[in-house]
Structures are given as C-alpha cells and as structure tokens.
Amino acid sequence: MDFNALLDSRYSSREYTAKPVTDESIGKILLAIEAAPSAANLQSYFVVVIKDLEVKEQLTVASKNQRWMMKAPVFLCFFADITQYEKKFGDYMKDITPIQDATIAMAYAQLAANNLGLGACWVASHAREGIDSIFKLEGNMMLIGILTVGYPADSKPKRKRRKPEEWSQEI
Ligand SMILES: Cc1cc2nc3c(=O)[nH]c(=O)nc-3n(C[C@H](O)[C@H](O)[C@H](O)COP(=O)(O)O)c2cc1C
C-alpha cells in the first residue's frame, strides 16, 4: 500500500472477524520489525506471539479486563529486553533505551499488520504484577505493550487530533 494511504487508513481496531491470521502474515509482521531502527543496532526487544486461548484470557484480565481483546486471534507481546541492552551499555540509559527500541518495533508491527489488511490495537494498560508469571521469560524483560491482531470487523472512526501548531515549534 502507498505509505500515505497506509498512514491515513490506520486506526486502532478493537473488533475482529473469526478469520484466522496465518503464520505467513505473522512472519511478515516480524520481518517488518527487523527493518526498524534500534539503539546501536542492538534490537533490545523481544516479541512473544500468542494464539493460545488460555494465555490470551490471562493477558486480557491483566489488561484491566478489556474483553474486546479476546476477539483478536493473535496477540503480539512486546518486551524491552533490558538484558540484551545491558550487554553493551550496562546501566547507562537502560531505563529508557530498550523501551524506545521495543516501542519502535511495536509501531512498525502495527503498520505492517495494517499493510496486510489486518487490524491491530495497542494495549498498554496492564497490571505489572502477575505478568512475569504468565510469560516466564529469561532475563530482564519489561512488557511494553500487547498488539492485538486480526481481520477488522469495525471501521475507522472519526477522531480528533491536536494540530501541529499545538505540539510543535520552530527555533
Ligand atoms: C501507549 C499506548 C497504549 C494504549 N493502550 C490502549 C489500551 O490499553 N486499550 C485500548 O483500547 N487502546 C489503547 N491504545 C490505543 C489508543 O487508544 C489509540 O491509539 C488512540 O485512541 C488513537 O486512536 P487511533 O489509534 O485509532 O488513531 C493505546 C495506544 C498507545 C500508543
């Protein structure tokens, strides 16, 4: 899709059809992440692909029980891989840089999903406690967000945006 058309069509989709998301599509989304910039090219992120109903249920409950999430066939969970970052930089800026890497990766994934005709929504409203026991990952991983992915059953709503004059300036 043309880049401007992709930007223009993107929205947070929260309703999905039952059509499954193929592994091929998931693979393409992961490949788009590979193209993302990252600090010192360390790619300090980690992604867990979730299709399992029970795990999705646990994550939905941990995300303030946003029930609409369960309609999405796939959750992509994005972590800041702090251990990967520390290998090169130790404590230096470790509170922010891996989060930036994971956030950029997630933004790329959302656009890649849209480009495949899929709908997606960020979910980053989750209780920290309990999350680690759901994933049981090695190393210091911080969950940044869950991207729900599926074929959209809703359409782009009208939304208000602040104007560039409100959030930018020239010096
Ligand atoms: C960091 C972040 C956290 C978000 N968390 C949630 C969430 O927990 N639940 C939800 O329904 N949407 C969530 N969203 C989606 C936003 O509500 C949505 O992007 C915003 O309302 C603008 O709408 P749009 O994406 O359709 O342009 C989140 C988005 C971001 C970037």
The ligand as an SDF file (V2000), in Angstrom:
LIG
                    3D

 31 33  0  0  0  0  0  0  0  0999 V2000
    0.9830    3.5020   24.5410 C   0  0  0  0  0  0  0  0  0  0  0  0
   -0.4230    3.1890   24.1020 C   0  0  0  0  0  0  0  0  0  0  0  0
   -1.2640    2.5000   24.9600 C   0  0  0  0  0  0  0  0  0  0  0  0
   -2.5660    2.1590   24.5550 C   0  0  0  0  0  0  0  0  0  0  0  0
   -3.3340    1.3700   25.3660 N   0  0  0  0  0  0  0  0  0  0  0  0
   -4.5860    1.0440   24.9730 C   0  0  0  0  0  0  0  0  0  0  0  0
   -5.3840    0.1900   25.7710 C   0  0  0  0  0  0  0  0  0  0  0  0
   -4.9840   -0.2920   26.8330 O   0  0  0  0  0  0  0  0  0  0  0  0
   -6.6300   -0.1000   25.3250 N   0  0  0  0  0  0  0  0  0  0  0  0
   -7.1230    0.3820   24.1290 C   0  0  0  0  0  0  0  0  0  0  0  0
   -8.2630    0.0690   23.7970 O   0  0  0  0  0  0  0  0  0  0  0  0
   -6.3700    1.1830   23.3410 N   0  0  0  0  0  0  0  0  0  0  0  0
   -5.1170    1.5280   23.7150 C   0  0  0  0  0  0  0  0  0  0  0  0
   -4.3380    2.2990   22.9120 N   0  0  0  0  0  0  0  0  0  0  0  0
   -4.8600    2.7900   21.6150 C   0  0  0  0  0  0  0  0  0  0  0  0
   -5.2220    4.2700   21.7180 C   0  0  0  0  0  0  0  0  0  0  0  0
   -6.4000    4.4060   22.4780 O   0  0  0  0  0  0  0  0  0  0  0  0
   -5.4010    4.8500   20.3010 C   0  0  0  0  0  0  0  0  0  0  0  0
   -4.1910    4.7580   19.6000 O   0  0  0  0  0  0  0  0  0  0  0  0
   -5.8410    6.3080   20.3620 C   0  0  0  0  0  0  0  0  0  0  0  0
   -7.1020    6.4480   20.9300 O   0  0  0  0  0  0  0  0  0  0  0  0
   -5.8720    6.9470   18.9650 C   0  0  0  0  0  0  0  0  0  0  0  0
   -6.7240    6.2080   18.1250 O   0  0  0  0  0  0  0  0  0  0  0  0
   -6.1820    5.5860   16.7590 P   0  0  0  0  0  0  0  0  0  0  0  0
   -5.0970    4.5900   17.0750 O   0  0  0  0  0  0  0  0  0  0  0  0
   -7.3930    4.8950   16.1550 O   0  0  0  0  0  0  0  0  0  0  0  0
   -5.6650    6.6840   15.9290 O   0  0  0  0  0  0  0  0  0  0  0  0
   -3.0450    2.6150   23.2950 C   0  0  0  0  0  0  0  0  0  0  0  0
   -2.1820    3.3070   22.4390 C   0  0  0  0  0  0  0  0  0  0  0  0
   -0.8740    3.5750   22.8230 C   0  0  0  0  0  0  0  0  0  0  0  0
    0.0450    4.2860   21.8540 C   0  0  0  0  0  0  0  0  0  0  0  0
  1  2  1  0
  2  3  1  0
  2 30  2  0
  3  4  2  0
  4  5  1  0
  4 28  1  0
  5  6  2  0
  6  7  1  0
  6 13  1  0
  7  8  2  0
  7  9  1  0
  9 10  1  0
 10 11  2  0
 10 12  1  0
 12 13  2  0
 13 14  1  0
 14 15  1  0
 14 28  1  0
 15 16  1  0
 16 17  1  0
 16 18  1  0
 18 19  1  0
 18 20  1  0
 20 21  1  0
 20 22  1  0
 22 23  1  0
 23 24  1  0
 24 25  2  0
 24 26  1  0
 24 27  1  0
 28 29  2  0
 29 30  1  0
 30 31  1  0
M  END
$$$$
